[in-house]
């Protein structure tokens, strides 16, 4: 039993910070929280001396097999064996206070096996929520663009879909494989040969993917390269849209009715601003990053559900670290630091369908928390000042010098 006492509590709900708060953890659960917490004398008391305690951060868009620093002639997307069971994702996430990640497409069944080993305590790392193989059109992105038609990747990380029947069969394959979410790619650009276009997943197939996934109680995340593709995905019932304006997108015009539709349907948006910023350097003259910042502010002002994700594993987008860069950009776009924290905790958990278990420091929730110095509600960069990381009731990072037990 742990008691974190004398803390500044940012609980992730959006409520203002509370001083001189305490959090009681028994096993892997938060069993009490507030300014009046009772606990037995046998509890291990950790006096935080005014440090901030807040929920563990989340990254809802990572590619665990992605190679951040590309080198010519070397692979840039690898499997479990080549990556030492995705060691970079696991270790760098925890070091940066990221206790939950969502894989947006990796090798299957590798990613499921690693998720299960983490859950069983056999591997060190954040909670993984995984999609397994991602769905795309034959000839399209990413299998025939950045993956260059590599047969090993196509066989083990991608399901090619051109009609509704194949879509439904593919979803059932992933359901049988134990995935947590379905990921659909609807990009139409070839990032390696910009601005060349490639085949795009047909809308009837998209509709079938979403319908079949929902029949199996799985949520669907859709790579939406432009606001128009975002509208098409939301209109067909996508639960979460990714990017909205991806690096190199040829259009940034927001269709009439998109924002209202997202608010009405409760759609979540993961903007991945940091990836768009970093990857855009590959496209000379591309100038739509300010539009992405402006749309982020529009979504925020209108009440669209914004959740934090980075596209970590993409070139120059580092696991763990990118979450803090993304949070900084969300503030620059016009969000308040407190609401960015909510997007990185509570809203992210809700987007996963796990809002009843994760994302806030409340009684009954799983004990995923971080301790930081400074005042993140004033300066979001203070979320990087990691002093302690707890996941599932276990302390994984300790910079406070706590006694060993």
C-alpha positions as CSV (number, residue, x, y, z in Angstrom):
1,X,0.0,0.0,0.0
2,X,1.3,3.4,-1.1
3,X,0.3,6.9,0.1
4,X,1.5,9.8,-2.0
5,X,1.0,12.7,0.4
6,X,1.5,16.5,0.3
7,X,1.0,16.6,-3.4
8,X,-0.4,19.0,-5.9
9,X,-3.0,16.9,-7.6
10,X,-3.9,17.3,-11.3
11,X,-6.4,14.5,-11.6
12,X,-6.9,14.6,-15.4
13,X,-10.6,15.4,-15.3
14,X,-10.1,19.0,-16.1
15,X,-10.6,20.2,-12.6
16,X,-8.1,22.8,-11.3
17,X,-5.1,21.5,-9.4
18,X,-5.6,20.7,-5.7
19,X,-2.8,21.4,-3.2
20,X,-1.9,19.3,-0.2
21,X,-3.7,16.3,-1.7
22,X,-3.0,12.6,-1.1
23,X,-3.5,9.5,-3.3
24,X,-3.9,6.0,-1.7
25,X,-2.9,3.0,-3.9
26,X,-3.6,-0.6,-2.9
27,X,-2.4,-3.2,-5.2
28,X,-2.9,-1.8,-8.7
29,X,-5.8,0.4,-7.9
30,X,-6.4,3.9,-6.6
31,X,-8.5,3.4,-3.5
32,X,-8.8,7.0,-2.2
33,X,-7.8,10.5,-3.3
34,X,-8.3,14.0,-1.9
35,X,-7.2,16.3,0.9
36,X,-8.7,14.0,3.6
37,X,-7.3,10.5,3.1
38,X,-7.2,7.9,5.8
39,X,-4.7,5.1,5.8
40,X,-3.2,2.5,8.2
41,X,0.1,3.0,9.8
42,X,1.5,0.1,7.8
43,X,1.1,2.1,4.5
44,X,4.3,3.3,2.8
45,X,4.0,7.1,2.8
46,X,5.8,9.0,0.1
47,X,5.9,12.7,1.0
48,X,5.9,14.5,-2.4
49,X,6.7,17.9,-0.8
50,X,4.6,19.9,-3.2
51,X,5.5,18.0,-6.4
52,X,2.7,17.4,-8.9
53,X,1.0,14.0,-9.2
54,X,-1.0,13.4,-12.4
55,X,-2.2,10.5,-14.6
56,X,0.3,8.7,-16.8
57,X,0.4,10.2,-20.3
58,X,-0.8,8.4,-23.4
59,X,0.3,8.3,-27.0
60,X,-2.6,7.0,-29.2
61,X,-0.6,6.8,-32.5
62,X,2.7,4.9,-32.5
63,X,4.3,2.4,-34.9
64,X,6.4,0.2,-32.6
65,X,8.5,-1.2,-35.4
66,X,9.2,2.2,-36.9
67,X,12.8,3.3,-37.3
68,X,13.1,6.9,-36.2
69,X,16.5,7.7,-37.6
70,X,16.4,6.4,-41.2
71,X,19.6,5.3,-42.9
72,X,19.9,4.7,-46.7
73,X,19.8,1.0,-47.5
74,X,18.5,-0.1,-44.1
75,X,15.0,-1.2,-43.2
76,X,12.7,1.5,-41.7
77,X,10.0,-0.8,-40.3
78,X,10.9,-4.0,-38.4
79,X,9.4,-6.9,-36.6
80,X,9.5,-8.1,-33.0
81,X,12.8,-10.0,-33.4
82,X,14.7,-7.2,-35.1
83,X,13.5,-4.6,-32.5
84,X,14.1,-6.7,-29.4
85,X,10.4,-6.9,-28.8
86,X,10.0,-3.2,-29.5
87,X,12.5,-2.2,-26.8
88,X,12.7,1.5,-27.9
89,X,8.9,2.0,-27.7
90,X,8.7,0.3,-24.3
91,X,11.7,1.9,-22.6
92,X,11.5,5.4,-24.0
93,X,7.7,5.6,-23.4
94,X,8.1,4.8,-19.7
95,X,11.1,7.1,-19.3
96,X,9.0,10.0,-20.6
97,X,6.0,9.2,-18.4
98,X,3.9,7.6,-21.1
99,X,2.2,4.6,-19.5
100,X,-0.2,3.8,-22.4
101,X,0.3,3.6,-26.1
102,X,-1.8,2.5,-29.1
103,X,-0.1,0.8,-32.0
104,X,-1.4,2.2,-35.3
105,X,0.0,-0.7,-37.3
106,X,2.7,-3.2,-36.7
107,X,3.7,-6.8,-37.4
108,X,1.1,-9.4,-36.4
109,X,1.0,-11.5,-34.3
110,X,4.2,-10.0,-32.9
111,X,2.5,-6.9,-31.5
112,X,-0.2,-8.9,-29.8
113,X,2.4,-11.2,-28.2
114,X,4.4,-8.3,-26.8
115,X,1.2,-6.7,-25.5
116,X,0.4,-9.9,-23.7
117,X,3.9,-10.3,-22.2
118,X,3.7,-6.7,-20.9
119,X,0.3,-7.4,-19.3
120,X,1.7,-10.6,-17.7
121,X,4.6,-8.7,-16.2
122,X,7.2,-10.5,-18.4
123,X,8.2,-7.4,-20.2
124,X,8.8,-3.8,-19.0
125,X,6.7,-1.2,-20.8
126,X,3.6,0.8,-21.1
127,X,0.1,-0.7,-21.7
128,X,-0.2,-1.6,-25.4
129,X,-3.5,-1.3,-27.2
130,X,-2.9,-2.8,-30.7
131,X,-4.6,-3.1,-34.1
132,X,-2.3,-5.8,-35.5
133,X,-2.4,-5.5,-39.3
134,X,-3.7,-2.3,-40.9
135,X,-6.1,-2.2,-43.8
136,X,-5.3,-0.5,-47.1
137,X,-6.0,-0.6,-50.8
138,X,-3.9,-2.7,-53.2
139,X,-1.2,-0.5,-54.6
140,X,-1.8,2.1,-51.9
141,X,-0.2,3.6,-48.8
142,X,1.9,2.4,-46.9
143,X,2.5,-1.1,-48.3
144,X,3.3,0.1,-51.8
145,X,4.8,3.5,-50.9
146,X,7.1,3.6,-47.9
147,X,7.2,-0.2,-47.6
148,X,7.8,-0.5,-51.4
149,X,5.8,-3.6,-51.8
150,X,8.0,-5.7,-49.5
151,X,6.4,-9.1,-49.4
152,X,7.3,-9.8,-45.7
153,X,5.6,-6.5,-44.7
154,X,2.6,-7.1,-46.9
155,X,2.1,-10.6,-45.5
156,X,2.6,-9.8,-41.8
157,X,1.6,-6.2,-41.3
158,X,-1.1,-5.3,-43.8
159,X,-4.4,-6.6,-45.1
160,X,-5.2,-5.5,-48.7
161,X,-8.8,-4.6,-49.2
162,X,-10.6,-3.6,-52.4
163,X,-14.2,-4.7,-51.7
164,X,-16.6,-5.1,-48.7
165,X,-16.3,-8.9,-48.6
166,X,-12.5,-8.8,-48.1
167,X,-13.0,-6.0,-45.6
168,X,-15.3,-8.1,-43.4
169,X,-13.1,-11.2,-43.7
170,X,-10.0,-9.2,-42.6
171,X,-11.8,-7.7,-39.6
172,X,-12.8,-11.2,-38.5
173,X,-9.2,-12.4,-38.9
174,X,-8.0,-9.6,-36.6
175,X,-10.8,-10.2,-34.1
176,X,-9.7,-13.9,-33.9
177,X,-6.1,-12.7,-33.4
178,X,-7.1,-10.7,-30.3
179,X,-6.6,-7.1,-31.4
180,X,-8.0,-4.1,-29.5
181,X,-8.8,-1.8,-32.4
182,X,-9.1,-1.8,-36.2
183,X,-6.8,0.6,-38.2
184,X,-7.7,1.7,-41.7
185,X,-5.4,3.6,-44.1
186,X,-7.1,6.0,-46.5
187,X,-4.1,8.0,-47.7
188,X,-3.8,8.7,-51.4
189,X,-0.3,10.1,-51.6
190,X,3.0,8.4,-52.0
191,X,5.3,10.0,-49.4
192,X,8.4,8.8,-51.2
193,X,7.3,10.3,-54.5
194,X,5.4,13.3,-53.5
195,X,3.0,14.5,-54.8
196,X,2.3,11.3,-56.8
197,X,-1.1,9.7,-55.9
198,X,-1.7,6.0,-55.3
199,X,-4.9,3.9,-55.1
200,X,-7.1,4.7,-52.2
201,X,-9.3,2.3,-50.1
202,X,-12.8,2.5,-51.7
203,X,-15.6,4.0,-49.6
204,X,-17.8,0.8,-49.7
205,X,-14.8,-1.1,-48.2
206,X,-14.3,1.5,-45.5
207,X,-18.0,1.3,-44.6
208,X,-17.8,-2.5,-44.4
209,X,-14.7,-2.3,-42.2
210,X,-16.3,0.0,-39.7
211,X,-19.6,-1.9,-39.7
212,X,-17.9,-5.3,-39.1
213,X,-15.6,-3.9,-36.4
214,X,-18.6,-2.5,-34.6
215,X,-20.4,-5.8,-34.7
216,X,-17.4,-7.2,-32.8
217,X,-17.4,-4.3,-30.4
218,X,-14.1,-3.0,-31.7
219,X,-13.4,0.7,-32.4
220,X,-12.0,1.9,-35.7
221,X,-9.2,4.5,-36.2
222,X,-8.9,5.9,-39.7
223,X,-5.8,7.5,-41.2
224,X,-7.4,10.6,-42.8
225,X,-4.9,12.5,-44.9
226,X,-7.2,15.5,-45.5
227,X,-10.2,17.1,-43.9
228,X,-12.3,15.7,-46.8
229,X,-11.1,12.2,-46.1
230,X,-11.8,12.9,-42.4
231,X,-15.4,13.8,-43.3
232,X,-15.8,10.6,-45.3
233,X,-14.6,8.5,-42.4
234,X,-16.7,10.3,-39.7
235,X,-19.8,10.1,-41.9
236,X,-19.4,6.3,-42.0
237,X,-19.0,6.0,-38.3
238,X,-15.2,6.1,-37.6
239,X,-14.6,6.3,-33.9
240,X,-11.2,8.1,-34.2
241,X,-9.6,10.0,-37.1
242,X,-5.8,10.3,-37.4
243,X,-3.8,13.3,-38.7
244,X,-6.7,15.3,-40.4
245,X,-3.9,17.0,-42.4
246,X,-1.0,14.7,-42.9
247,X,2.4,15.9,-44.1
248,X,2.2,16.5,-47.8
249,X,-1.6,16.6,-48.0
250,X,-2.8,18.4,-51.1
251,X,-5.9,19.9,-49.5
252,X,-6.7,21.4,-46.1
253,X,-10.1,22.8,-46.8
254,X,-12.6,21.9,-44.1
255,X,-15.9,20.5,-45.6
256,X,-19.1,22.1,-44.4
257,X,-20.6,20.2,-41.5
258,X,-17.5,18.3,-40.6
259,X,-17.0,19.8,-37.2
260,X,-20.7,19.6,-36.2
261,X,-20.8,16.0,-37.3
262,X,-17.8,15.1,-35.2
263,X,-19.3,16.8,-32.1
264,X,-22.7,15.2,-32.6
265,X,-21.2,11.7,-33.1
266,X,-18.5,12.1,-30.3
267,X,-15.7,11.3,-32.8
268,X,-12.2,11.5,-31.4
269,X,-9.4,13.3,-33.3
270,X,-5.7,12.6,-33.0
271,X,-3.9,15.4,-34.8
272,X,-0.3,14.2,-34.7
273,X,1.0,17.8,-35.3
274,X,4.6,16.8,-34.4
275,X,4.7,14.2,-37.1
276,X,3.3,16.6,-39.7
277,X,5.8,19.2,-38.6
278,X,8.8,16.9,-38.8
279,X,7.9,14.9,-41.9
280,X,6.9,18.0,-43.8
281,X,10.6,18.9,-44.2
282,X,10.7,16.2,-46.8
283,X,8.3,18.1,-49.1
284,X,9.8,21.3,-50.3
285,X,7.3,24.1,-50.6
286,X,4.5,22.3,-48.6
287,X,2.8,25.0,-46.5
288,X,-0.3,23.5,-44.8
289,X,1.1,23.1,-41.3
290,X,-0.5,26.5,-40.2
291,X,-3.8,25.1,-41.5
292,X,-3.5,22.0,-39.2
293,X,-2.8,24.3,-36.2
294,X,-5.8,26.4,-37.1
295,X,-8.1,23.3,-37.5
296,X,-6.9,22.1,-34.1
297,X,-8.0,25.3,-32.6
298,X,-11.4,25.1,-34.5
299,X,-11.9,21.6,-33.2
300,X,-11.0,22.6,-29.7
301,X,-13.3,25.7,-29.6
302,X,-16.2,23.6,-31.0
303,X,-15.8,20.8,-28.4
304,X,-14.5,18.1,-30.6
305,X,-12.9,15.3,-28.6
306,X,-9.1,15.8,-29.0
307,X,-6.7,13.0,-27.9
308,X,-2.9,13.0,-28.0
309,X,-1.0,11.0,-30.5
310,X,2.3,11.5,-32.3
311,X,3.0,8.9,-35.1
312,X,6.1,8.0,-33.2
313,X,8.3,5.6,-35.3
314,X,7.9,7.9,-38.3
315,X,11.1,9.6,-39.4
316,X,12.4,11.9,-36.6
317,X,9.4,11.3,-34.4
318,X,10.9,9.7,-31.2
319,X,9.0,7.4,-28.9
320,X,8.0,9.0,-25.6
321,X,9.7,12.3,-26.3
322,X,7.3,13.2,-29.1
323,X,4.4,13.2,-26.7
324,X,5.9,16.2,-24.9
325,X,6.6,17.9,-28.3
326,X,3.0,17.2,-29.3
327,X,1.6,18.7,-26.1
328,X,3.7,21.8,-26.6
329,X,2.3,22.2,-30.2
330,X,-1.3,21.7,-28.9
331,X,-0.8,24.6,-26.5
332,X,0.7,26.7,-29.4
333,X,-2.4,25.9,-31.4
334,X,-4.5,27.6,-28.8
335,X,-5.4,24.9,-26.2
336,X,-5.0,25.6,-22.5
337,X,-2.3,23.5,-20.8
338,X,-4.9,21.9,-18.5
339,X,-7.0,20.8,-21.5
340,X,-3.9,19.4,-23.2
341,X,-3.3,17.3,-20.1
342,X,-6.9,16.1,-20.3
343,X,-6.4,15.2,-24.0
344,X,-3.3,13.3,-23.0
345,X,-5.0,11.4,-20.2
346,X,-8.8,11.3,-19.8
347,X,-9.7,11.9,-23.5
348,X,-7.1,9.4,-24.7
349,X,-8.5,6.8,-22.3
350,X,-12.0,7.4,-23.5
351,X,-10.9,7.1,-27.2
352,X,-9.6,3.6,-26.3
353,X,-12.9,2.8,-24.7
354,X,-11.1,2.5,-21.3
355,X,-12.3,5.7,-19.6
356,X,-13.8,3.7,-16.7
357,X,-10.3,2.2,-16.0
358,X,-7.7,4.7,-17.0
359,X,-6.9,8.3,-17.7
360,X,-7.7,10.0,-14.4
361,X,-6.7,9.9,-10.7
362,X,-10.0,8.8,-9.2
363,X,-11.1,6.2,-6.8
364,X,-11.3,2.8,-8.4
365,X,-9.1,3.6,-11.4
366,X,-5.9,1.7,-12.2
367,X,-2.8,3.2,-10.6
368,X,-1.0,4.7,-13.7
369,X,0.5,8.0,-12.5
370,X,3.5,10.2,-12.8
371,X,5.1,12.8,-10.5
372,X,6.7,15.9,-12.0
373,X,8.2,19.1,-10.7
374,X,7.0,22.6,-11.7
375,X,3.5,23.6,-12.8
376,X,2.2,21.9,-15.9
377,X,-1.0,23.9,-15.9
378,X,1.1,27.0,-16.4
379,X,3.9,25.6,-18.5
380,X,3.1,22.3,-20.3
381,X,6.8,21.7,-20.7
382,X,6.9,20.9,-17.0
383,X,5.3,17.5,-17.8
384,X,8.8,16.5,-18.9
385,X,10.2,17.0,-15.4
386,X,9.6,13.3,-14.5
387,X,10.4,12.3,-10.9
388,X,8.5,9.1,-10.7
389,X,6.4,6.8,-12.9
390,X,3.9,4.3,-11.6
391,X,2.1,1.8,-13.8
392,X,-0.4,-0.7,-12.5
393,X,0.6,0.1,-9.0
394,X,4.3,-0.5,-9.6
395,X,7.0,2.1,-9.5
396,X,9.0,1.9,-12.7
397,X,10.9,5.1,-12.6
398,X,12.2,6.6,-9.3
399,X,14.2,9.9,-9.3
400,X,13.1,10.7,-5.8
401,X,15.6,8.3,-4.2
402,X,12.9,6.3,-2.4
403,X,14.1,3.5,0.0
404,X,14.2,0.1,-1.6
405,X,11.6,-2.4,-0.3
